[in-house]
Amino acid sequence: MAEYASYALILFALGAYVVLDGYDLGIGILGLFDRNDERRKEYTELVATAWDANESWIILAGVTLWAALPGIYATVLPGVYLPLVVMLLAFVLRGLGLEMQSSAPGYRRGWGRLFGVSSLVVTLCQGLVVGTVLSGLPQHGGVFDGGALRWLTPYSGLCALGVTALYLLAGAAWLQAKTEGSARRRAGRLGRPLLALTVAACLVLGFGLEVADPQHFRFDQPLRAVLFGLLVAASAGCGALAWYGFGREPDARPFIAVLCAQVAGLLALVTATAPVVVPPGLTVHAAASPVGSQVFLLIGIGCCMPVVLAYNIYAWWVFRGKYRPPTPTALAVPAKRVEVHIDLTVSHIVVKETGLWTVARRVGFTLLGLGMLAVAQDVFGGQGEWIAPVALVLFSAGSLTAWLVGDRRAAAAGQFEIDRAARR
């Protein structure tokens, strides 16, 4: 029974991730197709309120999966290494683009494009992984036995597009609930076409799974068939409610309906496939770790999950209601703080930060990072022990220098006075 309790924790963490991080990934993708910079800035500010808490769930799911069901790691990870590595790198770039965009006074298109493109890459990679797992992986004795591109199949490609449509739908529903004016109207207009696209994708993937999945679904069992039918009906009902709610008040109704439809759909998928986790025959029991590890894990993860959930609830409560851009007067720098010597200081720093110096600094940081990564992967075969400590020292010193120069530059421009004015 312990392995099924761990399996339930994994499903809860994955479901929470899809529901919570799905909408902000969708918002990032929607920003790529919006030409209004003010709306794009609103999108990033909305995502910045809780994106780090939303992504915590995939970390909990990964840790639980690694410790509780190691057989899945042995089978799945070798088959989906490439999309998973690309997804992790896109996560890093997505966080970088979002934080830099959020801290900028206006909308910076470069950071905005980085945030949007990396959100799209993360979504596509997740769809490829899910499609690969659902359609089965070649295995022998619980170990992956296939090629490096086994994840690239027609079904996994269709699943990537379906996950993208689902996240776009969740993003549009969230934007209607949290924005006003043109952003709300645009989200209401996009909601119904995205809902129709998502329903079509679910139908194609649902019927296609019978062909792509090598296992036989046991719908001849009455309890499984009835529960599956009820969950599908609940998901369809929530979809109809979302269709009616887009463009109408109350604005939160489409998002709540889409959230409930996602939960019902995920439960229906688990009902159809359990206890098989990786087709054609890797079950929860076969992939589980020893009972002692299961109990230890249930205690540790069971104590962590309420903390993460409380953080999510707190973030939602603090940023409840509609998003409203800050007034320009609150960000104005007092005129008495602007002096002649500031221009000279700023111009001096700008000269140092432009041209060849900027190129050299960025190339140097890149080479140091690649050197540390190469040592971590033992590229040099144990002959480059000196690279790691030297690169770490130089990287830390360079980062500290860039930080101090940036603070000096911001102080000279009077940007620190913005916070003081806002507090008053």
C-alpha positions, 0 to 999 in steps of 0.5 A, spaced: 500 500 500 505 504 501 507 505 493 500 507 492 500 512 497 507 515 494 503 514 487 498 518 489 503 524 492 506 524 485 499 524 481 497 530 486 504 534 485 503 533 477 496 535 477 498 541 481 503 543 477 499 542 470 493 546 473 498 552 476 504 552 472 500 551 466 496 557 466 502 562 466 506 558 461 500 559 457 500 567 458 507 567 456 506 564 449 500 568 448 504 574 449 508 572 443 502 573 439 500 580 442 503 586 439 501 591 445 507 592 449 502 595 455 498 588 455 505 584 455 507 588 461 501 586 464 502 579 462 509 578 465 507 582 472 501 577 473 506 571 472 511 574 476 507 574 482 507 566 483 511 562 478 516 560 482 511 557 487 507 554 481 514 550 479 515 547 485 510 542 484 514 539 478 520 539 483 516 535 488 513 530 483 520 529 480 523 527 487 518 523 489 518 519 483 525 518 483 525 515 491 518 512 490 518 509 483 525 508 481 523 503 476 520 509 472 526 513 472 530 507 469 525 506 463 523 513 462 529 518 463 533 514 458 528 515 453 526 522 453 533 525 455 533 530 450 526 533 451 527 533 458 534 537 458 531 542 453 526 543 458 530 544 464 534 549 460 528 553 457 526 553 465 532 557 466 531 562 461 524 563 462 525 565 469 531 569 467 527 573 462 521 574 467 525 576 472 529 581 468 522 583 464 519 584 471 524 589 474 525 593 468 521 600 468 517 598 461 517 593 457 523 590 454 522 586 447 528 582 448 526 579 455 519 578 453 521 574 447 525 570 451 520 569 456 515 567 451 519 563 447 522 559 453 515 558 455 513 555 448 519 550 448 517 548 456 510 546 453 512 543 447 517 538 451 512 537 456 507 534 451 513 530 448 515 527 454 507 525 456 506 523 449 512 518 449 510 515 456 503 514 454 504 511 447 509 506 451 517 505 451 521 499 449 523 496 455 527 489 457 527 487 465 524 494 467 530 498 463 529 502 457 531 498 450 530 503 445 534 509 441 535 516 442 530 519 438 524 514 441 521 520 444 519 523 437 513 519 434 507 522 431 503 521 437 508 525 442 508 530 436 500 531 437 500 531 444 505 536 444 500 540 440 495 538 445 498 540 451 500 547 448 492 548 446 490 546 453 495 551 456 493 557 452 486 556 454 488 556 461 492 562 460 486 566 457 481 564 462 486 566 467 487 573 464 480 574 463 479 573 471 485 578 473 485 583 468 481 589 465 480 593 459 483 591 453 487 585 456 480 582 459 476 583 452 482 580 448 482 574 453 474 573 452 475 573 445 480 568 445 477 563 450 472 560 445 477 558 439 482 556 444 477 551 448 474 548 441 481 547 439 483 544 446 476 539 445 479 537 438 486 535 441 483 531 446 478 527 442 484 526 437 489 524 443 483 520 446 482 516 440 489 515 438 491 513 444 487 506 443 492 505 437 498 508 440 498 505 447 500 498 446 496 496 453 489 494 453 484 498 457 480 494 462 474 498 460 470 491 461 471 492 469 464 495 471 467 500 476 473 503 472 468 504 466 463 507 470 468 512 474 471 513 467 465 515 464 463 520 470 469 523 469 469 525 462 462 527 463 464 532 468 470 535 464 465 536 458 460 539 463 466 544 465 468 545 458 461 547 457 461 552 463 467 555 460 464 556 453 459 560 456 463 564 461 468 567 456 467 574 455 461 574 461 461 576 468 463 573 473 470 573 470 473 568 474 468 563 472 472 560 466 478 559 469 475 555 475 471 551 470 478 550 466 481 548 472 476 543 474 476 540 467 483 539 467 483 535 474 477 531 471 481 529 465 487 527 469 483 523 473 480 520 467 486 518 464 489 515 471 483 511 471 484 508 464 491 506 465 492 505 472 496 501 475 500 501 469 505 507 469 509 506 463 506 501 457 506 496 456 506 493 462 510 497 468 506 497 474 506 501 480 508 495 484 513 493 479 517 500 479 516 501 487 522 502 492 523 498 498 517 499 503 522 503 508 524 508 503 517 509 501 515 510 509 521 515 509 519 518 503 511 519 505 513 522 511 518 527 508 514 529 502 508 529 506 511 534 510 513 539 505 507 539 500 502 543 505 508 548 506 508 549 498 501 549 498 500 554 503 505 558 499 501 558 493 495 560 497 498 565 500 501 568 494 494 568 491 491 571 497 496 577 497 495 578 489 487 577 489 483 581 485 484 585 478 491 587 476 492 594 476 498 598 473 502 602 478 500 610 477 506 614 473 506 619 479 508 613 484 514 612 480 516 619 479 523 621 481 523 627 485 526 633 481 531 635 487 535 629 487 537 630 480 544 634 479 549 635 474 554 630 477 549 624 476 550 625 468 557 625 468 557 619 473 552 615 469 556 617 462 562 614 465 559 607 467 555 607 460 562 607 456 565 602 460 559 597 459 558 598 452 562 596 446 568 591 446 567 591 454 560 588 454 562 583 448 568 581 452 564 580 459 559 576 456 563 571 452 567 571 459 561 569 463 559 564 458 566 560 457 566 560 465 560 557 465 561 552 459 568 550 463 564 549 469 559 544 466 564 541 462 568 539 469 561 537 472 560 532 466 568 529 466 569 532 459 576 532 460 577 525 463 579 528 470 585 532 467 582 539 468 581 539 476 583 546 476 578 549 471 572 548 476 575 552 482 578 557 478 572 558 474 568 558 480 572 564 483 572 568 477 565 567 476 563 569 483 568 575 483 565 577 476 558 577 478 560 581 484 563 586 480 557 586 476 552 587 481 556 593 485 557 596 478 549 595 477 548 598 484 552 604 483 549 605 476 542 605 479 544 609 485 547 615 480 541 615 476 536 616 482 533 609 481 533 607 489 529 614 490 523 610 487 522 605 493 523 611 498 518 615 494 513 609 494 513 608 501 512 615 503 
